Each structure stands twice: as C-alpha cells, then as structure tokens.
Amino acid sequence: KASGTILLPSPNKTSPIISVSSNYTYTNNSPASSTQARIYDLTYTAVVTINDFYNKPLMPPQTVSVSRSISLQPNAVFESTPQVEITKQEIMQELSTKILNVLSAPQTFQALKKI
C-alpha cells in the first residue's frame, strides 16, 4: 500500500491474484546447559504465488528466504533481546527485496502475459 499498490476488493477475470505467505523460524544450536554464548539461526521464508481469477497458477510458486545467525550471551533472554528484533527487521527488509525481485523478474512478466 505504501508503494501505491491498489488492492481490488473483487478482482475481475483479467486481474492476477498475487499471494505472499511467510514463515518465521529460529533454532538454537547450542547446548541448553552451556555457559558459553548461544548461537541462534533466524530464518524468514516467503512463498509467492500468482494465480488467475479461477485460482489456476500462472507460474510455479516461488520460494525466497533469508537467514541470519546471532550470538547471545548465556544470560541473555532470546525473546527480550534487542539484537533479535533488529536482526528480524533486517531479515524482513531483505526478504521484501527478494519478493519484489520475484515480482519484477522476466519470467513473472511472461506468466502475466498469459492472462
């Protein structure tokens, strides 16, 4: 919406339907009882699909993801550490760019010509 994209309340038969679903995960690869810094892997994954009005895919779903590893001190609480939120924001920004790259790719324009 910030870019001026118009969302149609009811698309007509020539309007492609773009769907983006995302998933956030994190894993801790350090032993729970460790007194050393803990390393977390944070990942955002998005799947971009473009279908026609009849929900027929115009192109195969495109998956993009971004991962980062962060290191936290043993006494740091993952859920309330500012470093985690900063890293998540950076990941989301990069993921947004990757989604836009999918939407502006030549194969996307080729698929949209099918309508």
Protein Blocks (a to p, Z undefined) as FASTA:
>chain_A
ZZopacdfbdcfkbccdddddddddddfbdfkbcbdcddddddddddddddfkopafbdc
ddddddddddddfkbcfklgfklmmmmmmmmmmmmmmmmmmmmgmklmmmmmmZZ
